[in-house]
Amino acid sequence: MKIGILTYHRSHNYGALLQAIATRIFLEQMGHEVYYVDYWPKYHRRMYALINWRNIFSWHINRAYKYITQILMKTFQNRKLRINNMENFIAKYIQPHCLSCQEEFDVVVYGSDQIWRKQPGLLTYNPMYFGANKIRCKKHVSFSASMGLLPQNPKENEIIRTLVSHLNKISVREMDLKNYLSRLGFTDVSVTLDPTLLLSHKQWDKILDIEKKDSADDNYILYYNLMPNSFDIEEVRNFAKSQHCTLRVLYGVPIQQETYEEISTVAPDDFVALIRNAQFVFTSSFHGLMFSIIYNKPFWASFSKNEGRAKSILEQLGISERLLPPMSQIPRTCHLIDYLNVMERLNLLQQESIAYLGDALNNDC
């Protein structure tokens, strides 16, 4: 079966690229011919441009001046390096598997990631990601689609009801999104795993050639600082000291100057390696959490906003206590995660996701 994946396959975001790879590889393992539908509109491209002139010219002069002098000029070299690293990764793992929107597919799969959110460049929802498009295919199905913040008013509810109705089969990543769609009248909605969790750590090691990235120093704690105001950095530093470990901080945006302890330009394969080789992980990123689980790492997670997706999977795996309130005190001692139990639960969830995909792809909808 020829399958097209419509997702954020060119995003300069670790989670977006890794979930795209996982979806393709898992569907290939199921015996299908799989490609990315190469839809990447201008508003997406502008988000990851070295300099987004459109935004600058639309801002008040004081804001534009502050951005140029205090952010852009100071981080220009690292912004450029990060973009190059991301583009090289995309050229290796994504680009060779892309086909035009003009191609014909048996099925188009939409997801995972937050493709159903209000698009920042549009300030509304993009029908393309709901199957409301002119792609030639027999079926449109979603797999672990996510929305982020749920609509809060009747007008947006009606928009979503209309858009989702274009799909032949629906699965989402979070329970709260399933409950929301149920209130809109969609009763046959499955909750499935983020695709990164469908592959084992050994598979990820092989896919990304992670073993070549073994760290000479594995006595460090990693803090993936994607979402501000999630962890108190001094609390994290004190925790690292109490464990006699170096603290390495990975930022979600380029910083002015990188050191061994502060990083911001690494590619997605290096991101996975940093988690793999860490003694302990702090994460304010959903996919930082996913790969901590994949590699059976002890971790704390915290999100200053939009914690629903993390809460959902942690509850399913029986480790919801690993989610801390934003900026809370970090326990100095904590019990080990029972990863034997976690992996047993994960195996059951994997089987449910596999069953959904088999039904959605092979049966008439």
C-alpha positions in Angstrom: 0.0 0.0 0.0 1.3 3.5 -0.9 1.0 5.7 2.1 1.6 9.5 2.4 2.3 11.1 5.8 1.2 14.7 6.3 3.0 16.2 9.3 5.6 18.7 10.4 8.3 16.8 8.5 10.6 19.9 7.9 10.3 21.6 11.2 13.5 22.6 13.0 12.2 20.8 16.1 13.6 17.6 17.6 10.2 16.1 18.4 8.6 16.9 15.1 11.4 15.4 13.1 11.8 12.3 15.2 8.1 11.5 15.3 8.0 11.9 11.5 10.9 9.4 11.1 9.2 7.0 13.6 5.9 7.1 11.7 7.5 6.3 8.4 9.7 3.5 9.7 7.0 1.8 11.6 4.6 1.9 8.6 7.4 0.5 6.5 7.9 -2.3 9.0 4.2 -3.1 8.5 5.0 -3.7 4.8 3.9 -0.5 3.2 5.5 1.9 0.8 5.7 5.2 2.7 6.5 8.8 1.9 6.2 12.3 3.3 3.7 14.5 1.5 6.0 17.4 0.9 3.6 20.1 2.1 5.6 23.0 3.7 3.9 26.4 3.1 5.5 29.8 3.4 4.3 30.5 6.9 6.2 27.3 8.1 9.3 28.3 6.2 9.3 31.8 7.7 9.2 30.3 11.2 12.6 28.7 10.7 14.3 31.3 8.5 17.6 32.8 9.7 15.9 36.2 9.7 12.1 36.6 9.6 11.9 40.0 8.0 8.1 39.8 7.7 7.8 39.6 11.5 10.3 42.3 12.1 8.6 44.8 9.7 5.2 44.0 11.3 6.4 44.8 14.8 6.5 48.2 16.6 9.9 49.8 16.0 10.9 49.4 19.7 10.2 45.7 19.6 11.9 45.2 16.3 15.0 47.2 17.5 15.2 45.1 20.7 14.9 41.9 18.8 17.6 42.8 16.3 20.1 44.2 18.8 19.5 42.0 21.8 18.6 38.7 20.3 19.3 38.3 16.6 22.8 39.9 16.5 24.0 38.2 19.7 22.9 34.8 18.6 23.3 35.0 14.8 26.2 32.5 14.5 24.5 29.9 16.6 21.2 30.5 14.9 22.9 29.8 11.6 24.7 26.7 13.0 21.4 25.3 14.4 19.7 25.8 11.0 22.5 24.1 9.2 22.5 21.1 11.5 18.7 20.8 11.2 18.8 21.1 7.4 21.6 18.5 7.2 19.5 16.1 9.3 16.4 16.7 7.1 18.5 16.1 4.0 19.6 12.7 5.3 16.5 11.4 7.0 13.5 13.2 5.5 14.2 14.6 2.0 14.9 11.3 0.3 11.4 10.1 1.3 9.4 13.1 0.1 6.8 13.1 -2.7 4.8 16.0 -4.1 1.3 16.8 -3.0 0.3 16.0 -6.6 1.1 12.3 -6.1 -1.6 9.8 -5.7 -1.7 7.6 -2.5 -3.8 4.8 -1.2 -4.0 6.4 2.2 -2.8 9.7 3.7 -1.9 9.5 7.4 -2.2 12.8 9.4 -0.1 13.1 12.5 1.3 12.9 15.0 2.5 16.2 16.6 0.3 19.3 17.1 -0.8 19.5 13.5 -4.3 20.4 14.6 -3.4 23.5 16.6 -4.0 27.0 15.5 -1.2 27.6 13.0 1.0 30.5 14.2 1.4 31.8 10.7 -2.3 31.7 9.9 -3.9 32.4 13.3 -6.4 29.7 12.5 -6.6 26.0 11.8 -5.1 24.7 8.5 -7.7 22.4 6.7 -4.8 20.6 4.9 -3.9 18.8 8.1 -7.5 17.5 8.6 -7.9 15.9 5.2 -9.8 18.9 3.7 -7.5 19.0 0.7 -7.2 17.9 -2.9 -4.6 15.2 -2.4 -5.7 12.1 -4.4 -6.2 9.2 -2.1 -8.7 6.6 -1.1 -8.7 7.4 2.6 -7.7 10.1 5.0 -6.9 8.8 8.5 -5.3 10.5 11.5 -2.7 8.8 13.7 -1.9 10.3 17.2 -2.9 13.7 16.0 -2.6 16.5 18.6 -4.0 19.9 19.0 -2.3 21.5 22.0 -4.7 24.1 23.4 -8.3 23.0 22.9 -10.8 25.4 21.3 -12.8 27.5 23.9 -15.7 29.0 21.9 -18.6 27.8 19.8 -17.3 29.2 16.6 -14.0 27.3 16.8 -15.9 24.2 17.9 -17.9 24.3 14.7 -14.8 24.8 12.6 -13.2 21.7 14.2 -16.3 19.7 13.8 -16.4 20.5 10.1 -12.7 19.8 9.6 -12.5 16.5 11.5 -15.5 15.2 9.5 -13.2 14.9 6.5 -11.4 12.0 8.1 -12.3 8.4 7.5 -10.7 7.2 10.8 -9.6 9.1 13.8 -6.9 8.6 16.5 -5.5 11.2 18.7 -2.5 11.4 21.1 -4.2 12.7 24.3 -7.3 11.7 26.2 -8.4 15.3 26.7 -8.6 15.7 22.9 -10.6 12.5 22.6 -13.0 13.7 25.2 -13.3 17.1 23.4 -14.0 15.4 20.0 -16.6 13.2 21.8 -18.4 16.3 22.9 -18.5 17.4 19.3 -20.2 14.1 18.3 -17.2 12.0 17.2 -17.7 8.8 19.2 -15.3 6.5 17.4 -12.0 8.1 18.4 -9.0 6.0 19.5 -6.1 7.2 21.7 -2.8 6.0 20.3 0.9 6.4 21.2 3.2 9.1 19.9 5.0 7.1 17.2 8.4 7.6 18.8 7.3 5.1 21.4 6.6 2.4 18.8 10.3 1.9 18.3 12.7 0.4 20.8 15.9 2.1 22.1 17.8 -0.5 20.0 16.0 0.6 16.9 16.6 4.2 17.6 20.3 3.5 18.2 20.5 1.8 14.8 18.4 4.3 12.9 20.4 7.3 14.1 23.7 5.5 14.6 23.7 6.6 18.2 26.4 4.2 19.4 29.0 6.3 17.5 28.0 9.2 19.7 28.9 7.7 23.1 30.0 10.4 25.4 33.5 10.3 27.0 31.8 11.8 30.1 28.6 10.1 31.1 28.5 11.5 34.5 26.1 14.3 33.7 22.4 15.3 34.3 20.6 16.7 31.3 18.1 19.5 31.5 16.2 20.1 28.3 15.0 23.6 28.9 12.5 24.0 26.1 9.6 25.7 28.0 10.6 28.6 30.3 9.2 28.7 33.9 8.9 25.0 34.1 11.8 24.2 36.4 13.7 26.5 38.8 17.2 26.3 37.3 18.8 26.7 40.7 16.8 23.8 42.0 18.1 21.7 39.0 21.7 22.8 39.7 21.4 21.9 43.4 20.0 18.5 42.4 22.9 17.8 40.1 25.4 18.8 42.8 23.6 16.4 45.3 24.2 13.6 42.7 27.8 14.7 42.1 27.1 15.1 38.4 27.8 17.9 35.9 24.7 19.7 34.7 24.3 20.1 31.0 21.5 22.4 29.8 20.1 22.0 26.3 18.1 25.0 25.1 15.3 25.0 22.6 16.5 28.2 21.0 20.0 29.4 20.1 22.0 31.0 22.9 24.8 33.6 22.6 27.7 31.3 23.5 27.8 27.6 23.9 29.9 25.6 26.3 30.1 22.0 27.4 27.4 22.8 30.0 25.2 24.9 27.8 24.1 23.7 24.3 21.6 25.0 21.7 22.6 24.0 18.2 22.7 20.2 18.2 20.9 18.1 15.6 18.1 15.6 16.5 20.4 12.6 16.6 22.7 14.4 19.1 19.6 15.3 21.1 18.7 11.6 21.4 22.3 10.8 22.3 22.4 13.4 25.0 19.4 11.7 26.6 20.7 8.2 26.1 24.0 9.0 27.8 22.6 11.0 30.7 22.4 9.8 34.3 19.2 11.7 34.9 16.9 13.9 32.8 14.9 17.0 33.5 12.6 17.9 30.7 10.0 20.6 29.8 9.6 19.0 26.4 7.1 16.2 25.5 9.6 14.4 23.3 12.4 14.9 25.8 10.0 12.9 28.0 9.3 10.3 25.3 13.0 9.5 24.8 13.6 9.5 28.6 11.1 6.7 28.7 12.4 4.9 25.6 15.9 4.8 27.2 14.6 4.0 30.7 16.1 7.1 32.2 15.2 8.4 35.7 13.5 11.8 35.1 11.4 14.7 36.3 9.1 16.4 33.8 7.4 19.8 34.2 5.4 22.1 31.9 4.6 25.7 32.5 1.6 25.2 30.1 0.0 22.6 28.0 0.8 19.7 30.2 -2.1 17.5 29.1 -0.2 15.5 26.6 2.5 14.6 29.2 -0.1 13.9 31.9 -2.0 11.6 29.6 0.9 9.3 28.7 2.3 9.3 32.2 -1.0 8.2 33.6 -1.2 5.4 31.1 2.2 4.2 32.0 1.5 4.4 35.8 4.2 7.0 36.5 2.2 10.2 36.8 4.2 11.2 39.9 7.1 12.0 37.7 5.3 15.2 36.5 6.0 18.1 38.8 4.1 21.4 39.2 5.9 24.3 37.4 8.8 25.9 39.4 8.2 23.5 42.3 10.8 22.2 44.7 12.6 19.1 43.3 12.7 16.1 45.7 16.3 15.3 46.6 15.4 11.6 46.9 12.9 9.7 44.8 12.2 6.0 44.2 13.5 4.4 41.1 11.1 4.1 38.2 9.8 0.5 37.8 10.6 0.3 34.1 9.7 -3.4 34.0 6.1 -2.4 34.8 6.3 0.7 32.5 7.5 -1.5 29.6 4.7 -4.0 30.2 2.1 -1.2 30.1 3.8 0.3 27.1 3.7 -3.0 25.2 -0.1 -3.2 25.7 -0.4 0.4 24.4 1.8 -0.4 21.4 -0.5 -3.3 20.5 -3.5 -1.0 20.7 -1.8 1.5 18.4 -0.8 -1.3 16.0 -4.3 -2.6 16.0 -5.7 0.8 15.2 -3.3 1.3 12.3 -4.1 -2.1 10.9 -7.8 -1.4 11.0 -7.5 2.2 9.7 -5.3 1.3 6.8 -6.7 -2.0 5.6 -10.4 -1.9 6.3 -13.1 0.1 4.4 -14.1 3.1 6.4 
